[in-house]
Amino acid sequence: MASFSSAANIIFCSILLFCILVQLVQITAIKLPPNVRVPAVLVFGDSIVDLGNNNHIHSVVKANYSPYGRDFMGGTPSGRFSNGLIPSDLIVKAFGIKDVLPAYLDPSLGPNDLLTGVSFASGGAGYDPLTAKIVSVIGLARQMELFEEYLAKIKAVGGEEKTKSIISESVYLVVAGSDDLANTYFTPQLRSNYDVPAYADLMVQGATNLLQELYDMGARRFAVISAPPIGCVPSQRALGGGEERHCAKSYNQAAQMFNSKLSSSIDNLNANKFEHGRAVYVDIYNPLQDVINRPRHYGFEEASKGCCGTGLIESVILCNDLNPFTCDDPSKYVFWDSYHPTERAYQSLFGPIIKKYLNEFFCNSGTVC
């Protein structure tokens, strides 16, 4: 009787855990308010939302080889810096636009593919122009040039009125900042003439300039993702966390300072500049920190190391098929490599984020919900 009870408890707990995991990873479609449409999602930023643009440039910052993409469309190394889907895919799917978002530089894109959105993001880019130059990737200024090129293409396909509609009704996702801190400010100390507050101001100015430029071109809906707890990603633990690989406190403090300044700047834009639009500051810092602090609560087993290789420093060219240590089950890991989360970590994070912020985004912009 006792053994039967124990077995029943194990089965019950297994079913309960399965149900929790299903709820965590499921990205449900957004129900938009009446008379609101989102024809496209347009993305700017870094490797968190690069869908393969770096495949087509001369840079070592690429992810178009195995084991990247292990769980993406039958194991395709598309250039996404993860084992599978990344936030730009999850967001476009939540809007019911399409299953995955393409990279703008993908040569296989047809004219109609452009009408529902693309990503201009480039792994290694940042709000500081120097950040992209260090690793020869596509900086935000160049991403804006590609956006202008994109607008000319959709105008040729859909005409002027459709182009205006796409510009004004699309959601613009902006994700950057972590490479500025990890790769420009702290690691090689290429901005040593700045203290942390001054460098955070430089980053915020880059973000503000991008948003204002897009607004002046007719964009009206912006979602700006905060910097993550960069000191807790595996590579920064290895570099700045001491022998015990604790979270690098100074890195996290810098990210928090930047986030505070970015949030205030966005509030100022909404109050004084964006009369006909809205920018939403999206906090990823605290949700990801909670997943890292309490991985088992979210169904993960490992939060301090990546799945690829030893999980300590492997990223981009160091994360490859020649490394014999890559894990068998990425779903148990918060991080895929030493810098980027797994698909399931993104799903766990962005399911609640999409519901919390993007619905709030529409409901707080004069629309009756």
C-alpha positions, 0 to 999 in steps of 0.5 A: 500500500505504501509503495502504491501511494509513493508511485501514485505521488510520483506520477501525480508530481510528474504530471503536475511538473509537466503541466507547469512546464507547458504553461511556462513555455507556451507563447499564446497569441495576443488578443489585440484591442478592437480596430488595432492591427500590427502588420509587421514587427521590425527589429533593431539591436544585437545578437539577442534578436539577430536572425542571421544578418551576420551570416552575410558580413565579414565578421567572426561573430556568427552562429551559422554552424552547428551546434547552434540551431540544434532545435531550429527547424530540424537542426538548421544553424540559421545564424540565431545565437541559440539552440532554437527560436529567439525573442524576435520569433516568439514576438512575431508569432504572438502577434499571429503574423508568422512563425519566424521572423527573417533576417533582412539580409537573407538573400532568399527573401521574396518581396512579400516576405518584407511586408510582415517584418524583418530584423536588422539586428546584428550580433555584437552591436550596441548603442555605443558606435564603437561596440560594433566597430570592435567586431566588424558588425552592423552598428545601429547607424547602418541598421537605420540605413538598411531600414531606409532601404527596406522602406524603398523596397516595400514601397515598390511592392505595396505602394505608398499608402501601404508603406505608410501603414506599415511604418506607423502600425508596426511594432519596433523592437529594440534590444541592445546594451549588453555588448556595450557593457561586456565587450566595450566597457568592462572587458577591454576597457576601451572607454576607460575615460568614462566612469559608469554613469557617464558611459550609461549616459552615452548608451542612453543617448544612442538609444534615444537617438535611434528612437527619435530618428525612427519616430521622425520617419513615422514609427509610432510603437516601440518596445525597448528591452532593458539590459539583462543582469550581464554579470550573471551570464556564464562568461561574465561569471568566469571573467569577473566573478572570481574563483567561485564564479559568483555574479560579477557585481560591478557588471550588474550595477552598471546594467541597473544604472543604464536601465534606470537612465533608459527608463527615465529617458523613455518616460521623457520621450513619451511625455515631451516628444512622442505626442502621436506614439508610445515607447515602452520600457521592457524590464528583462533584468528582474525576470531573468535574474529570478530565473537565474536565482531560482532555476528549479522553480522554472523547471531548469537544472543549470543556470550558471553554465551554458549547454555548449562546451564547458559552459564557462566561456564558449560562445560564437566560434568557441561553441562548435561541433568539435567541443565534446562537452556540449550537453544533451538536453538544452531544455535543462539549461538557462543558457545555451552558450556562455552568453545567450539563453536557450530557446526554453529560457526565452519562452519562459521569459517572454510569455509573461513579458509579452502579456504584461507589456505589449497589451499594456502598450496598446491599452495605454495609448488611447485605445479602448481595451 
